[in-house]
Amino acid sequence: MEICTVTLATVEDVVPLFNAYRQFNGQPSDLEQAIQFLMERLQKDESIIFLAYIEEQPVGFVQLYPVFSSVAMKKAFILNDLFVAEHARKRGVAQRLMEQCYSYCVQKDARYITLETASDNVRAQKLYDKLGMKIDHEVFHYIKYW
């Protein structure tokens, strides 16, 4: 397995996985919009995407968005998207992608990495627990949708 950072030159490799991730989350397929969205994030340096390859085929990706901790005066990251193609699951892809994120955050001297997952996504929760992530019971997260 190889983990690579997605660039403008390789963004098309991640598009089918990103589209499948969106469909998994109840959104309609839209490859044109997917590539446009990802290209814009990369062009504006608004995200970092790691892509896993097995035998030169893209099988999973993770996307981090930078934020900042004013209290710590450091960068932090939101792990917003993590997806592994169904045929590649249970092969350690998600774990390797998460470990790549951790390494990247340490390299960038980040204060923290955070993510959210559905309360019924037990498989993902087990991975996050295994990799040392903790549920933060000290704060409430509020959200407003438009």
Summary of the structure (lengths in Angstrom):
residues: 146
radius of gyration: 15.3
end to end distance: 39.4
largest distance: 43.6
contacts: 375
relative contact order: 0.14
helix: 37%
strand: 25%
